Amino acid sequence: MSAVPKISACVTTFNEEHNIRRCLDSVRWCDEIVVVDSFSSDRTVDICKEYTDRVYQHEWLGYIGQKNLCRKLASHEWIFFIDADEEVSPELREEILRELAANNGRYAGYRFPRMVNYIGRWIRHGEWYPDIKLRLFMKARGRSGGTEPHDQVFVDGDVKTLRGKLYHYTYDDLHDHLETMNRFSSITAQEKFRLHARFAWSDFLFRPAFRFFKAYLLRGGFLDGRRGFLIALVSAFGVCMKYAKLWELEYRRDSTAKS
C-alpha cells in the first residue's frame, strides 16, 4: 500500500446550525475542510470556523454551481462532497482510507450507500435505500452536473462502490419534508420550463401514481411501515406538484403574451 492521498472535504451550507457540527465532526480525519456558505443568518458560520479556516461566503449559485465552486476552492487531490445534514459512518471512513491507500490510480471515484433517518428511524427500503451516491473523486477528473435541484458527480474514469454508509438526517419532521418537496417541485418545474418542456395531462395524472406504486410496492417501501407509506405518498405529491407548477408557468406565460 502507498500513502493515503490528501482529501478535501467540501461542504455547502445555509442555516444549518442544528446539523453542521455532527457533519464536521465526521470529516475531521480529512486533510482539509472547505465550507462555502450562502450567507447564513444563524450560527452556521461561527460553528464552521471552529473546525476550519477555509470558510467562504458566496451568493447561492444553485446546487450544482455551489458545489463546483467549493471543489475549485479545495487544495487537495481528492474531493469528498458531504452535505451539512449528512454524517460519515466510522465504517465508511475506514473503508475510504484503505481504498485510497491501495488505489494507485485505478479508480477516479467512489460511491457508497446513503441511509436516511426519518422521524426517528432508519429507512431500509423503498426509493430511499440503498441511495447510492458518488461523492469521493479525483479533483482533476470530476465535476458536479445534472439538473437542478438534483446535482450529480460525473468523473472521467472507473468508479468503485463501497459498502460503508453515509448517514443522512434529511428532514426534521413531516412539515420540513413537505416544505422541501414544495421547494424542489418549484425548482424542477422552472428548470423544465427553461428547457421548453411542455405540460401533458398524462404526466400529471399517471406519473404521481406510478411513483407511489414504485416506491411503496415495487421497492418495498411498505416494509418501513407508516414511514414508508408517508415517504411514498409525499414523493408522489411532489411529482404531482412539479407538473402542476409547470402548467402554471405555461399559463402565466401565455396570459402575458395575450395581454
C-alpha positions in Angstrom: 0.0 0.0 0.0 1.1 3.6 -0.7 0.4 6.6 1.4 -3.2 7.9 1.5 -3.5 10.9 -0.8 -4.8 14.1 0.7 -8.6 14.6 0.8 -10.5 17.9 0.9 -14.0 17.6 2.5 -16.3 20.1 0.7 -19.5 21.3 2.4 -22.1 23.9 1.2 -24.2 25.4 3.9 -27.2 27.7 4.6 -28.7 28.0 8.1 -27.5 24.5 9.3 -26.5 25.2 12.9 -28.5 22.2 14.1 -26.8 19.8 11.7 -23.3 21.2 10.8 -21.4 20.1 14.0 -22.3 16.4 13.5 -21.3 16.7 9.9 -17.9 18.3 10.5 -17.1 16.0 13.4 -17.4 13.1 11.0 -14.9 14.5 8.5 -12.2 15.6 11.0 -10.0 12.9 9.5 -9.8 14.6 6.1 -6.8 16.8 5.4 -8.8 19.9 4.8 -12.4 21.1 5.3 -13.7 23.7 2.8 -17.1 25.4 3.5 -19.0 27.6 1.1 -21.9 29.3 2.9 -24.6 31.2 1.2 -24.9 33.9 3.9 -26.5 32.0 6.8 -28.4 34.1 9.3 -27.8 31.6 12.2 -24.6 30.3 13.9 -23.6 28.1 11.0 -20.5 30.1 10.0 -19.3 30.5 13.6 -19.5 26.8 14.2 -17.7 26.0 10.9 -14.9 28.3 11.9 -14.3 26.1 15.0 -13.3 23.3 12.5 -11.6 25.1 9.7 -10.2 28.5 8.5 -11.4 27.7 4.9 -14.9 29.2 5.3 -16.1 31.3 2.4 -19.4 33.1 1.8 -20.9 33.4 -1.7 -24.3 34.1 -3.1 -26.3 30.9 -3.9 -25.4 29.6 -7.4 -27.7 26.6 -7.3 -27.0 23.1 -6.0 -24.6 22.4 -8.9 -22.9 25.7 -9.1 -22.3 25.9 -5.4 -20.7 22.5 -5.3 -18.4 23.3 -8.3 -17.3 26.5 -6.6 -16.4 24.5 -3.4 -14.5 22.0 -5.5 -12.5 24.8 -7.1 -11.6 26.2 -3.7 -10.3 22.9 -2.4 -6.5 22.3 -2.3 -6.1 18.6 -2.4 -6.1 15.8 -5.0 -9.3 14.1 -3.8 -12.6 15.7 -3.2 -15.2 14.4 -0.7 -18.6 16.1 -1.1 -20.7 15.9 2.0 -23.9 17.8 2.8 -24.5 19.6 6.1 -27.2 17.1 7.1 -25.0 14.1 6.4 -22.5 12.1 8.6 -19.7 9.7 7.6 -20.1 6.4 9.5 -16.9 5.0 11.1 -17.1 2.0 8.7 -17.2 4.3 5.7 -14.2 6.3 6.9 -12.0 3.3 7.4 -13.0 1.8 4.1 -12.2 5.1 2.3 -8.8 5.3 3.9 -8.0 1.6 3.0 -9.2 2.0 -0.6 -7.3 5.2 -1.3 -4.1 3.8 0.1 -4.4 0.8 -2.3 -5.8 2.7 -5.3 -2.7 3.5 -7.3 -4.7 5.4 -9.9 -7.1 2.5 -10.6 -10.3 4.4 -9.7 -11.2 8.0 -10.4 -14.1 8.0 -7.9 -16.0 6.1 -5.2 -19.7 5.8 -4.5 -21.4 4.4 -1.4 -24.9 3.9 0.0 -26.7 6.7 1.9 -29.1 5.7 4.6 -31.8 8.2 5.8 -33.0 8.8 9.3 -36.7 9.8 9.0 -38.8 10.7 12.0 -36.5 8.9 14.4 -36.0 5.6 12.4 -33.5 4.4 9.8 -35.2 3.7 6.4 -34.0 0.5 4.8 -36.4 0.0 1.8 -38.2 1.9 -0.9 -36.6 4.5 -3.1 -34.5 5.9 -0.2 -32.3 2.8 0.3 -29.8 2.0 -0.9 -29.4 5.6 -2.2 -26.0 5.2 -3.9 -24.1 8.4 -4.1 -20.8 9.2 -5.9 -19.2 11.7 -3.5 -15.5 10.9 -3.4 -13.5 11.6 -6.6 -10.2 13.0 -8.0 -10.5 16.7 -8.3 -8.9 16.8 -11.8 -11.3 14.1 -13.1 -14.6 15.1 -11.7 -17.3 17.8 -11.5 -20.9 18.4 -10.5 -23.6 18.3 -13.1 -27.1 17.1 -13.6 -30.4 19.1 -13.4 -31.4 21.4 -10.6 -32.1 20.6 -7.8 -30.6 17.1 -8.2 -26.8 17.6 -8.6 -24.7 14.6 -9.5 -20.9 14.0 -9.7 -19.5 12.9 -13.1 -16.0 11.5 -13.3 -13.7 10.6 -16.2 -12.6 7.1 -15.2 -13.6 4.0 -13.3 -15.8 4.2 -10.2 -15.9 1.6 -7.4 -18.9 1.1 -5.0 -18.0 0.8 -1.3 -20.1 -0.8 1.4 -19.8 1.7 4.3 -22.8 4.0 4.8 -23.2 7.7 4.6 -25.9 8.7 7.1 -28.5 11.3 6.1 -30.6 13.3 8.6 -32.7 14.7 5.8 -35.8 16.2 7.4 -36.6 17.4 10.9 -40.2 16.3 10.7 -43.1 15.9 8.2 -43.6 19.7 8.0 -40.0 20.0 6.9 -40.4 17.2 4.4 -43.5 18.8 2.8 -41.8 22.2 2.6 -38.8 20.7 0.9 -41.0 18.9 -1.7 -42.7 22.2 -2.3 -39.4 24.0 -2.9 -37.9 21.2 -5.0 -41.0 20.9 -7.2 -40.8 24.6 -7.9 -37.1 24.4 -8.9 -37.8 21.4 -11.1 -40.8 22.9 -12.8 -38.8 26.1 -13.5 -35.9 24.1 -14.9 -38.3 22.1 -17.2 -39.9 25.4 -18.3 -36.5 26.9 -19.1 -35.7 23.8 -21.2 -39.0 24.2 -23.1 -40.6 21.0 -21.7 -44.4 21.0 -22.2 -47.1 20.2 -19.7 -49.0 16.9 -20.5 -52.1 15.6 -18.8 -50.6 12.1 -19.0 -47.6 13.2 -16.9 -49.9 15.0 -14.4 -52.3 12.0 -14.0 -50.1 8.9 -14.2 -46.6 9.8 -13.1 -47.6 10.5 -9.5 -49.5 7.2 -9.2 -46.6 5.3 -10.7 -44.1 7.0 -8.3 -46.2 5.8 -5.3 -46.6 2.3 -6.8 -42.9 2.0 -7.4 -41.7 3.4 -4.0 -44.3 1.6 -1.9 -44.8 -1.7 -3.6 -42.0 -2.4 -6.2 -39.2 -1.1 -4.0 -40.6 -2.5 -0.7 -41.4 0.8 1.0 -44.3 -0.9 2.8 -41.6 -2.8 4.9 -40.8 0.5 6.6 -44.3 0.7 8.0 -46.1 4.1 8.3 -42.9 5.9 7.5 -42.6 4.0 4.2 -46.2 5.0 3.3 -45.6 8.6 4.1 -42.4 8.7 2.1 -44.1 7.2 -1.0 -47.1 9.5 -0.6 -45.1 12.7 -0.3 -42.9 11.7 -3.2 -46.0 11.2 -5.4 -47.3 14.5 -4.2 -44.0 16.2 -5.2 -44.3 14.7 -8.7 -47.9 16.0 -9.0 -46.9 19.5 -7.9 -44.0 19.5 -10.3 -46.3 19.1 -13.3 -49.0 21.4 -11.8 -46.4 24.2 -11.4 -45.1 23.6 -15.0 -48.7 24.1 -16.2 -49.0 27.3 -14.1 -45.8 28.7 -15.6 -47.1 28.0 -19.1 -50.5 29.5 -18.3 -48.8 32.7 -16.9 -46.5 33.0 -20.0 -49.5 32.6 -22.4 -51.6 35.0 -20.5 -48.9 37.6 -20.5 -48.4 37.1 -24.3 -52.1 37.7 -24.9 -52.2 40.9 -22.8 
